[in-house]
Amino acid sequence: MQENIARWRALPAEEKQRIRWEVIPTRAAQSMAFEGEPVDEEVLRKMHARDTLMSYAFLKAS
């Protein structure tokens, strides 16, 4: 476990942010399933990808 922590801490900030962003659909699907409201993780991934593109376009236009 200490090795994992050391590897995480050694990553550049941008890589940490990318990883955090990519796991959002998985964590949301797990949370919803835990609450008894399962959802297709692929649907969440598509929504997340769409929102990511929209956010990027907005930031680029600003």
Number of C-alpha atoms within 10 A of each C-alpha: 6 7 8 9 9 10 10 13 11 10 11 9 10 9 11 14 11 10 10 10 12 14 11 14 20 15 12 16 20 16 14 14 13 10 9 9 10 13 14 12 15 12 12 16 18 12 13 16 14 12 12 13 12 12 12 12 11 10 9 8 7 6
